């Protein structure tokens, strides 16, 4: 895979000028160079709470993302720094630093909400940074999480059973990490020591009561519990008590910072490096730098249009782009390899078909490796069409090369014969015998010529047909032969001609059979990896559904444990709906794949066996290919 671009400093990815979001083309070019999977860490939080310092530490630098008082209006939006992942050598770590939330200088607070939503959509680990403690005020400031249902859609259209779209957020939302800065409390609950994660879980417990104020207070707690698959917390002591040092912390030597703060920062970085997940979309689709680029453009363009970013639409856009590129890449590989390996004319049709099969197999592997979410196998069928057309072109070139070569050889070998005919050499007593000997010598020498190609017999037969009336006139003019001998010679000529025509027909039938076998082999080459891919996609879907179910059951269990029986019961419909989906998916797994394979097999066969090319329909005879479970 291509290495991570050498970024010496961050660059603005999503610009926020005059409360209008736009994408920086230079940043997109950087992402476009990254073919590796990406681990994307985004940090959000209130203005000047030390977000950028943590991101610089993740990049292994003291400088980079602008800090504290150095933040100017130019640094609005979302900034990006792509660095080699320190532990996963085949991954790139993408760090996203967002402008501070809650800046009083901003006009439209909706802008903060979009920045928050974009960070959630783009990252695999979402870091929320706040000061001092997780209390009512801190949770109030996290009201952005409650707005996500209005800013993000999982599916492009509502589900027919009316289940809330946000119930699927957990299937593609990032892990949630709350970093609490300048933390001064003791990690204790009822005089018992607790971990940072327990501190967060306790802070996210719902407040008893049904009045409006309590419901509003509980909403961010419920959203975090329901939407994010995993939660983690880190608390940090104040880096130093010296205010002057704090203002320029990026220039402060390590020994001047609180050792405990340094240890906490080290633990935070270690967690990100070891636990932060590779960015994926639904059903386990891995996001590379190139794919992240498409997601950024798709989401920002959607927001600018006034619509709500939708994961399903974004994945469709991404799949269309990548699958088109995968078709092109596979087709180009086929053309290049065929051109390199083939030498026209091939000795036989089978030789060319074997070359085709090898190059086609490689092209299919390239397509399968680079494609995803090819619904109804539209792009795979496009590849079938392209390769078939290219194969037909190679077949035609091979035939034309054979005809040209054979014609040239016959012209060369038959020169003396044609000269003799023109000079009247054979129109004498005994001339027919001399003509036949000369013609047979031409045939013998022609048969000795190697690699004449697939049209060798056809070109020879065409030559012999052209000589038939001449041979007859020489025979009739030969006064050395009796009428009976002439009749016998004429009959013999007719018989030999008929045998040669039969031989030519047998060759054509054999070639048609070889073509049919090649098409059967092509179909198998397309179907077998497709079967594996469909099965893998189905496994990913079932795994995702089970993960969602486990998460919802855990949330329900926690609600029951905390005494919120009614809220727990309200989740029953959602959980029951998901269980039904999982049951239906698992029950229909093998039959669904078999139906898909049968449908695709029929459609690919229709493409491969174009009218007039082959005899019969190649589907019959290997229908068992479609019936494997």
HELIX and SHEET records of a PDB file:
HELIX    1   1 UNK A   25  UNK A   32  1                                   8    
HELIX    2   2 UNK A   51  UNK A   58  1                                   8    
HELIX    3   3 UNK A   68  UNK A   70  5                                   3    
HELIX    4   4 UNK A   73  UNK A   75  5                                   3    
HELIX    5   5 UNK A  110  UNK A  122  1                                  13    
HELIX    6   6 UNK A  136  UNK A  141  1                                   6    
HELIX    7   7 UNK A  143  UNK A  147  5                                   5    
HELIX    8   8 UNK A  148  UNK A  151  1                                   4    
HELIX    9   9 UNK A  165  UNK A  171  5                                   7    
HELIX   10  10 UNK A  196  UNK A  203  1                                   8    
HELIX   11  11 UNK A  212  UNK A  227  1                                  16    
HELIX   12  12 UNK A  243  UNK A  247  1                                   5    
HELIX   13  13 UNK A  249  UNK A  251  5                                   3    
HELIX   14  14 UNK A  254  UNK A  256  5                                   3    
HELIX   15  15 UNK A  259  UNK A  275  1                                  17    
HELIX   16  16 UNK A  282  UNK A  284  5                                   3    
HELIX   17  17 UNK A  289  UNK A  304  1                                  16    
HELIX   18  18 UNK A  311  UNK A  341  1                                  31    
HELIX   19  19 UNK A  349  UNK A  370  1                                  22    
HELIX   20  20 UNK A  375  UNK A  377  5                                   3    
HELIX   21  21 UNK A  378  UNK A  413  1                                  36    
HELIX   22  22 UNK A  415  UNK A  423  1                                   9    
HELIX   23  23 UNK A  431  UNK A  448  1                                  18    
HELIX   24  24 UNK A  456  UNK A  477  1                                  22    
HELIX   25  25 UNK A  483  UNK A  561  1                                  79    
HELIX   26  26 UNK A  565  UNK A  570  1                                   6    
HELIX   27  27 UNK A  572  UNK A  587  1                                  16    
HELIX   28  28 UNK A  589  UNK A  608  1                                  20    
HELIX   29  29 UNK A  624  UNK A  627  1                                   4    
SHEET    1   A 8 UNK A  20  UNK A  23  0                                        
SHEET    2   A 8 UNK A  11  UNK A  17 -1                                        
SHEET    3   A 8 UNK A  78  UNK A  84 -1                                        
SHEET    4   A 8 UNK A  91  UNK A  98 -1                                        
SHEET    5   A 8 UNK A  37  UNK A  45  1                                        
SHEET    6   A 8 UNK A 125  UNK A 131  1                                        
SHEET    7   A 8 UNK A 175  UNK A 181  1                                        
SHEET    8   A 8 UNK A 231  UNK A 235  1                                        
SHEET    1   B 2 UNK A 152  UNK A 153  0                                        
SHEET    2   B 2 UNK A 309  UNK A 310  1                                        
SHEET    1   C 2 UNK A 188  UNK A 189  0                                        
SHEET    2   C 2 UNK A 192  UNK A 193 -1                                        
END                                                                             
